[in-house]
Amino acid sequence: SRNNFSGVGMYLYDAGDIAKKQGTVLESQDPSQSICEIQMNKPISAQVQDILKKNPTKIGSYVYVSNFKSIDDIAAKVQEHGHCMITVGSNYAEWSSIPQVQGMIEWYHCICIVDYVLYKGKKYLVIEESWGSNIGQFGHRRLLSAEFISARATGAMYLTKPVVEPPFTYT
């Protein structure tokens, strides 16, 4: 379903369109944590195909933002919606527990922001990393600073609540 598959993944608004129009499955129905891009690109199982056909989870809508003003704008959306997805550019040298801008952007990564915190007196967004569970001092989470967001973020998106469609019945 991706517009630019198979080379480099998809864009935030592609994911939003898929979740709104076609629907998706819950993480509990098709776990995706700690798997790599190659594993994610394998054909979906018959069980997941059946869920998508009979009872997909669809979102009401999504909001894509490419010109947010500050880390506070994103934290406000996390407070309001419980999450906010973000795309950042980075490279392997800087992509640590608390990434610091250094060098050129080599790739882009979409991650889910799940919280915002003060850590050692500085504001950070807490992301839930999909690359594995032992990535540093925060387990499967990283802290993104206002400076990193300002230099590396390319867009953000949040989803509205799922739409529960009534089962199909003849009348």
C-alpha contacts under 8 A as a table, 3 or more apart, distances in Angstrom:
res1	aa1	res2	aa2	distance
1	S	5	F	7.97
1	S	18	I	7.21
2	R	5	F	5.19
2	R	6	S	7.99
2	R	9	G	7.33
2	R	10	M	5.87
2	R	14	D	6.63
2	R	15	A	7.87
3	N	10	M	6.65
3	N	14	D	6.97
4	N	7	G	6.75
4	N	8	V	6.78
4	N	9	G	6.45
4	N	10	M	5.86
5	F	8	V	6.34
5	F	9	G	5.50
5	F	10	M	6.63
6	S	9	G	6.41
6	S	41	N	7.92
10	M	14	D	6.20
10	M	15	A	7.12
11	Y	14	D	5.21
11	Y	15	A	6.65
12	L	15	A	5.25
12	L	16	G	6.34
12	L	64	Y	7.55
12	L	85	M	7.86
12	L	86	I	7.88
12	L	87	T	7.52
12	L	110	C	7.49
12	L	155	G	7.83
12	L	156	A	7.55
12	L	157	M	6.76
13	Y	16	G	4.79
13	Y	17	D	6.03
13	Y	64	Y	6.68
13	Y	157	M	7.77
14	D	17	D	5.14
14	D	18	I	6.22
15	A	18	I	5.16
15	A	19	A	6.15
16	G	19	A	5.18
16	G	20	K	6.07
16	G	61	S	7.59
16	G	62	Y	6.00
16	G	159	L	7.51
17	D	20	K	5.16
17	D	21	K	5.87
17	D	22	Q	7.81
18	I	21	K	5.41
18	I	22	Q	5.25
18	I	23	G	6.05
18	I	24	T	7.46
19	A	22	Q	5.90
19	A	23	G	4.32
19	A	24	T	5.60
19	A	57	T	7.56
19	A	58	K	5.44
19	A	59	I	5.83
20	K	23	G	5.74
20	K	58	K	5.24
20	K	59	I	4.91
20	K	60	G	6.36
20	K	61	S	6.10
20	K	62	Y	7.84
21	K	58	K	7.15
22	Q	52	L	7.92
22	Q	56	P	7.50
22	Q	58	K	7.09
23	G	52	L	6.91
23	G	56	P	5.01
23	G	57	T	5.10
23	G	58	K	4.28
23	G	59	I	7.21
24	T	52	L	6.42
24	T	56	P	5.39
24	T	57	T	5.20
24	T	58	K	6.40
25	V	29	Q	6.20
25	V	30	D	6.73
25	V	48	V	7.25
25	V	51	I	7.06
25	V	52	L	6.78
25	V	56	P	5.92
25	V	57	T	5.71
26	L	29	Q	5.23
26	L	30	D	6.54
26	L	57	T	7.14
27	E	30	D	5.24
27	E	31	P	4.89
27	E	32	S	6.71
28	S	31	P	5.80
29	Q	48	V	7.38
30	D	48	V	6.94
32	S	35	I	5.93
32	S	40	M	7.26
32	S	130	S	7.89
33	Q	130	S	5.50
33	Q	131	W	7.66
33	Q	132	G	7.19
34	S	130	S	5.35
34	S	131	W	5.31
34	S	132	G	4.24
34	S	133	S	6.74
35	I	39	Q	6.07
35	I	40	M	6.79
35	I	130	S	7.18
35	I	131	W	6.83
35	I	132	G	7.26
36	C	39	Q	5.34
36	C	40	M	6.26
36	C	131	W	6.84
37	E	40	M	4.97
37	E	41	N	6.15
38	I	41	N	5.25
38	I	42	K	6.76
39	Q	42	K	5.51
44	I	48	V	6.33
44	I	49	Q	6.65
45	S	48	V	5.29
45	S	49	Q	6.21
46	A	49	Q	4.94
46	A	50	D	6.09
47	Q	50	D	5.13
47	Q	51	I	6.43
48	V	51	I	5.04
48	V	52	L	6.15
49	Q	52	L	5.10
49	Q	53	K	6.12
50	D	53	K	5.06
50	D	54	K	6.07
51	I	54	K	5.24
51	I	55	N	5.28
51	I	56	P	5.89
52	L	55	N	5.76
52	L	56	P	4.49
52	L	57	T	7.92
53	K	56	P	6.73
57	T	162	P	6.44
57	T	163	V	7.13
57	T	164	V	7.23
58	K	162	P	5.26
58	K	163	V	5.43
58	K	164	V	7.32
59	I	62	Y	7.48
59	I	159	L	6.70
59	I	160	T	6.04
59	I	161	K	5.79
59	I	162	P	4.01
59	I	163	V	5.43
60	G	159	L	7.64
60	G	160	T	5.51
60	G	161	K	5.88
60	G	162	P	5.55
60	G	163	V	5.35
61	S	159	L	6.09
61	S	160	T	5.36
61	S	161	K	7.79
62	Y	157	M	6.79
62	Y	158	Y	5.69
62	Y	159	L	4.35
62	Y	160	T	5.79
63	V	157	M	5.44
63	V	158	Y	5.59
63	V	159	L	6.58
64	Y	155	G	7.17
64	Y	156	A	5.84
64	Y	157	M	4.36
64	Y	158	Y	6.89
65	V	68	F	6.30
65	V	155	G	5.70
65	V	156	A	5.16
65	V	157	M	6.01
66	S	154	T	6.30
66	S	155	G	4.34
66	S	156	A	6.33
67	N	155	G	7.20
68	F	73	D	6.44
68	F	74	I	7.49
68	F	155	G	7.96
69	K	73	D	6.46
70	S	73	D	5.35
70	S	74	I	7.03
70	S	146	A	7.23
70	S	150	S	7.30
71	I	74	I	5.31
71	I	75	A	6.21
71	I	123	K	7.97
71	I	124	Y	7.86
71	I	125	L	7.57
71	I	145	S	7.98
71	I	146	A	5.46
71	I	149	I	6.98
71	I	150	S	7.91
72	D	75	A	4.91
72	D	76	A	6.03
73	D	76	A	5.25
73	D	77	K	6.66
74	I	77	K	5.20
74	I	78	V	6.41
74	I	84	C	7.08
74	I	156	A	7.87
75	A	78	V	5.00
75	A	79	Q	6.18
75	A	115	D	7.37
75	A	116	Y	5.97
75	A	125	L	7.08
76	A	79	Q	5.02
76	A	80	E	6.16
77	K	80	E	4.93
77	K	81	H	5.78
77	K	82	G	7.43
77	K	83	H	7.00
77	K	84	C	6.43
77	K	158	Y	7.37
78	V	81	H	5.32
78	V	82	G	4.72
78	V	83	H	4.46
78	V	84	C	5.54
78	V	113	I	7.15
78	V	114	V	6.63
78	V	115	D	6.46
78	V	116	Y	7.75
79	Q	82	G	5.62
79	Q	83	H	7.51
79	Q	115	D	7.82
81	H	84	C	7.42
81	H	158	Y	7.22
81	H	159	L	7.50
81	H	160	T	7.30
82	G	114	V	6.55
82	G	115	D	7.76
83	H	112	C	6.64
83	H	113	I	5.54
83	H	114	V	4.95
83	H	115	D	7.30
83	H	158	Y	6.67
84	C	112	C	5.85
84	C	113	I	5.15
84	C	114	V	6.98
84	C	156	A	6.71
84	C	157	M	5.75
84	C	158	Y	4.72
84	C	159	L	7.68
85	M	110	C	6.77
85	M	111	I	5.60
85	M	112	C	4.30
85	M	113	I	5.75
85	M	156	A	5.50
85	M	157	M	5.14
85	M	158	Y	6.06
86	I	110	C	5.53
86	I	111	I	5.57
86	I	112	C	6.34
86	I	113	I	7.11
86	I	153	A	6.96
86	I	154	T	7.59
86	I	155	G	5.76
86	I	156	A	4.22
86	I	157	M	6.37
87	T	108	Y	6.59
87	T	109	H	5.46
87	T	110	C	4.25
87	T	111	I	6.44
87	T	153	A	5.73
87	T	154	T	5.63
87	T	155	G	5.50
87	T	156	A	6.38
88	V	108	Y	5.53
88	V	109	H	5.54
88	V	110	C	6.56
88	V	149	I	7.56
88	V	152	R	5.14
88	V	153	A	4.23
88	V	154	T	5.77
88	V	155	G	7.60
89	G	105	I	5.50
89	G	106	E	7.14
89	G	107	W	5.67
89	G	108	Y	4.27
89	G	109	H	6.43
89	G	152	R	5.16
89	G	153	A	6.49
89	G	154	T	7.35
90	S	94	E	6.84
90	S	95	W	6.59
90	S	101	V	7.86
90	S	104	M	7.34
90	S	105	I	4.69
90	S	106	E	5.96
90	S	107	W	5.79
90	S	108	Y	6.27
90	S	109	H	7.77
90	S	152	R	6.86
91	N	94	E	5.77
91	N	95	W	6.15
91	N	103	G	7.58
91	N	104	M	6.95
91	N	105	I	5.48
91	N	106	E	5.00
91	N	107	W	6.27
92	Y	95	W	5.19
92	Y	96	S	7.98
93	A	96	S	7.56
93	A	102	Q	7.54
94	E	99	P	5.24
94	E	100	Q	5.51
94	E	101	V	6.23
94	E	102	Q	6.00
94	E	103	G	7.93
95	W	98	I	7.45
95	W	99	P	4.95
95	W	100	Q	7.46
96	S	99	P	4.87
96	S	100	Q	7.83
96	S	135	I	7.47
96	S	136	G	7.04
96	S	142	R	7.42
97	S	135	I	6.80
97	S	136	G	5.23
97	S	137	Q	6.40
97	S	138	F	6.72
97	S	141	R	7.33
97	S	142	R	4.80
97	S	143	L	6.35
98	I	142	R	5.88
98	I	143	L	4.97
98	I	144	L	6.06
98	I	145	S	7.55
99	P	142	R	7.84
99	P	143	L	7.32
99	P	144	L	6.44
99	P	145	S	7.84
99	P	148	F	7.05
100	Q	148	F	6.33
101	V	148	F	6.19
101	V	151	A	7.43
101	V	152	R	7.90
105	I	108	Y	7.76
111	I	127	I	6.45
111	I	128	E	6.70
111	I	129	E	6.38
111	I	130	S	7.31
112	C	127	I	5.49
112	C	128	E	5.67
112	C	129	E	7.44
113	I	116	Y	7.98
113	I	125	L	6.48
113	I	126	V	5.57
113	I	127	I	4.23
113	I	128	E	6.32
114	V	125	L	7.77
114	V	126	V	5.85
114	V	127	I	5.78
114	V	128	E	6.58
115	D	125	L	6.02
115	D	126	V	4.98
115	D	127	I	7.21
116	Y	123	K	7.29
116	Y	124	Y	5.68
116	Y	125	L	4.35
116	Y	126	V	5.49
117	V	123	K	5.92
117	V	124	Y	5.39
117	V	125	L	6.41
117	V	126	V	7.14
118	L	121	G	5.61
118	L	122	K	5.22
118	L	123	K	4.73
118	L	124	Y	6.18
119	Y	122	K	5.36
119	Y	123	K	6.58
119	Y	124	Y	6.98
122	K	145	S	7.66
123	K	145	S	6.33
123	K	146	A	6.74
124	Y	143	L	5.63
124	Y	144	L	5.26
124	Y	145	S	4.64
124	Y	146	A	6.56
125	L	143	L	5.60
125	L	144	L	5.12
125	L	145	S	6.58
126	V	141	R	6.52
126	V	142	R	5.84
126	V	143	L	4.83
126	V	144	L	6.51
127	I	141	R	5.42
127	I	142	R	5.37
127	I	143	L	6.40
127	I	144	L	7.44
128	E	140	H	6.11
128	E	141	R	4.73
128	E	142	R	6.86
129	E	132	G	6.78
129	E	133	S	7.90
129	E	140	H	5.35
129	E	141	R	5.37
129	E	142	R	6.84
130	S	140	H	7.46
131	W	135	I	7.82
131	W	140	H	7.74
132	G	135	I	6.55
132	G	140	H	6.04
133	S	139	G	5.42
133	S	140	H	4.25
134	N	139	G	5.06
134	N	140	H	5.94
135	I	138	F	7.41
135	I	139	G	5.85
135	I	140	H	5.92
135	I	141	R	7.59
136	G	139	G	5.70
136	G	140	H	7.56
136	G	142	R	7.96
138	F	141	R	5.27
138	F	142	R	6.38
144	L	148	F	6.14
144	L	149	I	6.58
145	S	148	F	5.15
145	S	149	I	6.18
146	A	149	I	5.11
146	A	150	S	6.01
147	E	150	S	5.11
147	E	151	A	6.22
148	F	151	A	5.20
148	F	152	R	5.74
148	F	153	A	7.55
149	I	152	R	5.32
149	I	153	A	4.97
150	S	153	A	6.24
153	A	156	A	7.88
